[in-house]
Amino acid sequence: MNLREKEAYLREYSVLKAQGKPFFPYAVAKDGAMAVIVMVAIITMAVVFGAELGPKADPTTTTYTPRPEWYLYFLFEVLRVVKPAILTPLAALGIPTVCLILLLLLPFYDRSPERHPLRRPVATTAGVIVIAAMAYLTLLGATAGPPTQIDLEPPPTLSGVALKEWQLGRAVAAQSGCLACHKIAENGNEGPGPELTEIAARLPRDAIARTLENPTAPMPRYPREKLGPEKYDALVAFLSRLR
């Protein structure tokens, strides 16, 4: 924007400002009246329909799947993906705080008089990327599978001891935190680990056992002495039958 365009903009702005109404008390009164109407509507609905808080918390349950409010799903997904514990404060506090500070300081470092999106490619692109990223993370957070459940039916050819071993291995996989990083059938999460629904088609039984003993970071180790011989063998048998 050259000097002539800037002077024309300032003249137009002065004329429009002189023709307008003052922020106080005109805009303040309008916002205050609307706030009162919204508050009255919320209180009325709470009194008439009741404020349902849901069932009482059961500290003995093992099937409850914790979820934040929908508007925090994107942050929930970021915390789920960021595995190193040292980076958790950065993901939970650092990134949102920096973004909020940049938003609050926007009027101070963005002094351009242009407001048309097509004339502000950098600001428009940044806004679109942020909105798309938050929408995508919100969708992933909303559809994340339960961390302690695998809805996978056993192969019809299994019976007897083999069936019991498969069922035990399924329970061990669900309770050991595998679904936090892997997807098995319709449960779990897509990453950062690979999908395990057909892992036996890619790795033999011995390779699966070696991976549990000596995995690639950030996957934790699941050695035989940690799980116990019965649960370890059942987990290996369960994974080795996923085709």
PAROTI-11872 format. One record per atom (N, C-alpha, C): y, x, z. Coordinates in pm, whole numbers, plus 50000, padded with zeros to 5 digits. Example, Ala and Ser with C-alpha at 12.3 -4.5 7.8 and 13.67 -1.06 7.14 Angstrom:
<sites>
494315131950780
495505123050780
496705132050780
497755128550708
498945136750714
500035129050787
</sites>
This chain:
<sites>
498815008450000
500005000050000
501255008850000
502125007049900
503335015149892
504445009249979
505605016049978
506695012050066
507244998250029
507344995449899
507874982449856
506964971149901
505644972549885
504704962149927
504754960250079
504924971250153
505004970050298
506254962450341
507394965450277
508624958350311
508524943450277
507914940150162
507734926150125
506834918950226
505794925850271
504894919950370
505634917250502
506434926850547
507154925150672
508184913850664
508844912650549
509794901550533
509074888050538
507964887050467
507204874450467
506684871350607
506224881650677
505724879650813
506824874650905
508044880150892
509164875950977
509534861450952
509514857350824
509844843550791
508814833950850
507534837150832
506474828450884
506494827951036
506804839351099
506854839651245
507994831151297
509134831351226
510274823151269
510014808351253
509184804551155
508884790451131
507774785251223
507034794251287
505894789951367
506284785551506
505254782651586
505444778351725
505034789551818
505674790551934
505364801552027
503954800052085
503384811652117
502034811552175
502034804552311
503064807052392
503204800152521
504444791352517
504314778552547
503104772052604
502254764652501
502624765252370
501954756752271
500464760052260
500114772552223
498714776152203
497944776152335
498594780552442
497934780752573
497574766552617
498474756952594
498194743152632
497014737452552
496984740452422
495884735452339
494544741352385
494504754552407
493254760852451
492854755852589
493814753952677
493494749052810
492944734952808
493534726252724
493044712552713
491624712252658
491354720552557
490014720952499
489004726352601
489394736252679
488494741652781
488144730952885
489124722952924
488874712153020
487914701852961
488104698252833
487214688452768
485784693552764
485594706352727
484244712052722
483614712252860
484364716152962
483834716753098
483424702853146
484264692853119
483934679153159
482664674353088
482534677652959
481354673452884
480094679952940
480154692752975
478994699653031
478614693953167
479604691653252
479324685953385
478744672053372
479264664153279
478754650453259
477304650653214
476984659053118
475594659753071
474654664853180
475144674353263
474314679253372
474024668353475
475034659953502
474864649153600
473974638053543
474194634453417
473464623253358
472024627053323
471864638453254
470534642353205
469814651953299
470534657953393
469904667453484
469904681453426
469914691253514
469874705253474
468474710653499
467624709853398
466234714253411
466164729453417
465584734553523
465444748953541
464044753753508
463144744553476
461774748553445
460914749153569
459634751953552
458724752553668
459044764353759
458614763353882
458834774153977
458054786653935
458614798053968
457974810753934
456674812254013
455634816853944
454334819054006
454054834054007
454174840754120
453974855254123
452534859554098
451584850254100
450184853954080
449734852653935
450584847453846
450164845353709
450044858653634
449104859253542
448904871053457
449094867653310
449534855353282
449684851053143
451134848753103
452054850753197
453454848253166
453994859053073
454674854752969
455294863952874
456794863952894
457364874552950
458814874752976
459614875252847
460664867552843
461554867352728
462984865252778
463964872352723
465354869852761
465884857552690
467124854252715
467774843452642
467894847352495
467984837352407
467914840052263
469024849352216
470204848652280
471304856952233
471154871452276
470114874952350
469814888752387
468534893852322
467984886052228
466754890352160
466944903652088
468114905752028
468334918151954
468274930252047
468844929152167
468794940152263
467384941652319
466684930652338
465294930952381
464444938552281
464674936452153
463914943252049
464254958152046
465524961552065
465914975652069
465204982752185
465174976552301
464504982552417
463004983552396
462424974152320
460994974652294
460644985952199
461524988552104
461264999052004
461515012852061
462545014152144
462885027252202
461895030252315
460955039352289
459895041852385
460215052752487
460825064152449
461075074352552
461945069052664
461505070952786
462245065452901
463635071452913
463805083852868
465105090352880
466165083752792
465715076752686
466655070252595
466925055652631
466215050252731
466405036252768
467835033152814
468455041452900
469865038452937
470795038652817
470545047652722
471395048052603
471255035352521
470005030352507
469785018252428
470315005852499
470175005452632
470574993452707
472054992852735
472675004452761
474075004652803
474975012052704
474515023252655
475375031652572
475775025252441
474795021152361
475085015552228
475895002652238
475494992652319
476324980452329
477734983152381
477864992552476
479194995452531
480095001852426
479555011352349
480355017752244
480785007452140
479874998652100
480214988352002
481284978852056
481184975252184
482184966352244
483554973052252
483574985852287
484844993152294
485484994052156
484664996852054
485204997551918
485784983951875
485124973151917
485614959851883
486924956851954
487034960552082
488254957952158
489424966352106
489144978152056
490194986952005
490524984451859
489864974751799
490084972151656
491544969951619
492324962051695
493734959951657
494574972651662
494104982951735
494904995051751
494625005451642
493365006551598
493075016651495
492995010651355
492944997351342
492974991151210
494354984551192
495264991951131
496634987251116
496924982150975
495904980650895
496114976050758
496534961450756
497544957850676
497954943750667
497024935350582
496124941750509
495214934150423
494204926650508
493934914250470
492974906150543
491894900250452
492044901650322
491034896450230
489814905650235
488614900150253
487414908650266
487194918050149
487494913750027
487264922149910
488234933949904
489344933149973
490304944049976
490084953450094
489054950650171
488724959250286
487234962350282
486814970450185
485374972650166
484684979150285
485354988750349
484724995750461
484484986250579
485524978750619
485394969450731
484414958350699
484474953250575
483554942450537
482114947250536
481864959050481
480504964550478
479974966950618
480824972650706
480394975150844
480054962150915
480884951850895
480614938950958
479324932650909
479084933250778
477864927450722
476624934850773
476704948150781
475564955950830
475254952650976
476294951551059
476084948351201
475474934551217
476004924651145
475484911051155
474034910351106
473744917050993
472384916950940
471414923851036
471834935051094
470974942151188
470684933751312
471714927151366
471504918751483
470624906751451
470794900951332
469964889551293
468514893851277
468284905351216
466914910251196
466244913451330
466964920351419
466404923551550
466174910951633
467044901051619
466854888351690
465584881451642
465354881551511
464144875351456
462894882451506
462904895851507
461744903351556
461524900751705
462604900151782
462454897551924
461944883751955
462344873851872
461894860051894
460434858051857
459934865751760
458564863951711
457604874451765
458064882851858
457174893151914
456004886551985
454844891751961
453634885752017
453514887952167
452684879952234
452474881752378
451864895352407
452274901852515
451774915252543
450384915752604
449834904552647
448534904752716
447554894652658
447634892052529
446744882252469
446444886052325
445174885152285
444754887652148
443954875452102
444534867752012
443884855651961
443034859351840
441924865851865
441034870451758
439614866551793
438984858851707
437614854351731
436614865551700
435544866551776
434544877051752
433784874551621
433274884951560
432474883151437
431284874051464
430934865451371
429814856051394
428464862851409
428374875451368
427074882451377
426814888151516
427804888251601
427634893951734
427014883751829
426194888751919
425584880152020
425094888852135
424814882652245
424254889752359
425164900352415
424594912252436
425334923352497
426494927852408
426254928152278
427314932552185
428514923152190
428254910152204
429354900452211
430144902352340
429444904252451
430134906452578
430964919352575
430424929652511
431154942252500
432414940452415
432284932752307
433444930252220
434524922452295
434134912452371
435094904552447
435774912852556
435004921652620
435584930552720
436564940252655
436184945652541
437084954752470
438354947952426
438284935452383
439474927752347
440404926152466
439824923052582
440634921552704
441264934752745
440514945752733
441044958852769
442204962652678
442074959952548
443144963052453
444404955152484
444234942452522
445394934052552
446054938152683
445264942152781
445804945152914
446294959552928
445974967952831
446354982152839
447674985152771
448324975052718
449614977152655
449564980652508
448404978952444
448284982452302
449194973852214
449384961252255
450154951952172
451654954952177
452084963652267
453494967052271
453914975152148
452954982452090
453264991051975
452434987851852
451384979851867
450484977151755
450354962051735
449944958451617
449684944351586
448184942951561
447584933151628
446174929951609
446104915151575
445714912251451
445704898451401
447114892751411
447274881451482
448584875051492
449354879251616
448784887951697
449424891951823
449944906151815
450874909151902
451414922551908
452684924051827
453064936451807
454324939551742
454104949451629
454914948151527
454784956551409
455534969751430
454944978451507
455514991551526
455954993951669
456155006651699
456155017851606
454785022851563
453705017851624
452375022051584
451855013851466
450795018651400
450245011351284
449494998751327
449294989851233
448534977651259
447054981151278
446414974651375
445024977751408
444054966851363
444534956951291
443664945751253
442454950251173
442614960451089
441494965751008
441374980751028
441544985451151
441514999651179
440155005851150
439074998051170
437725003451147
437465006151000
438214999950910
438065002650767
438695015950728
439555021350815
440235034050785
439695045550868
439225042550990
438745053151078
437355049751129
436455059651134
435135057151195
435235056551347
434145053051410
434135051251556
434525064051629
433985075451584
434295088051652
435775091551642
436385088751527
437805091651511
438655082751601
438235070351618
438975061251708
438885066251852
437695070851891
437525076052026
438385088652047
438425097351946
439245109551959
440735106151967
441145095751895
442555091551900
442925086452038
442035079252103
442305074452238
442405086052337
441585096452315
441605107952405
442805117052380
443115119352253
444205128452217
445085122052109
445915112752147
446725105552048
447945113652005
448595108551903
449865114351858
451015107651933
451955115651981
453105110152053
453865100251964
454405089552024
454575086852167
453445078652230
452315077152164
451215069352220
450655076352343
450455069052454
449875075252574
448365077252557
447805085652641
446365088352638
445605077252710
444425074152659
443515064652723
442145071252737
442045081252824
440775088452838
439735080052912
438495084452902
437395077352966
437585076553117
438075087553177
438225087553323
439345078353368
440285075153281
441375066253317
440935051653313
440235047653207
439805033853193
438485030953263
437675041253281
436325039053330
435355038553214
434125043153231
433175043753119
432945030353052
432765019653131
432455006653072
433615001452988
434815001753041
435964996752967
436295005652847
436125018752865
436395027952753
435455025352637
434155024352667
433175021852561
433405008152496
433784998352577
434054984952522
435284985252431
436314992652469
437514993652386
437205000352254
436445011052260
436065018152135
435215009152047
434285001752108
433424992652031
434254981551969
435224976252042
436064965551988
436884970351869
437534981951883
438344987151775
437504991051654
436304996051679
435455000451568
434864988751490
435074976451536
434584964651464
435714956651399
436914962051406
438064955051343
438134958951195
437634949751111
437614952350966
438234940550892
</sites>
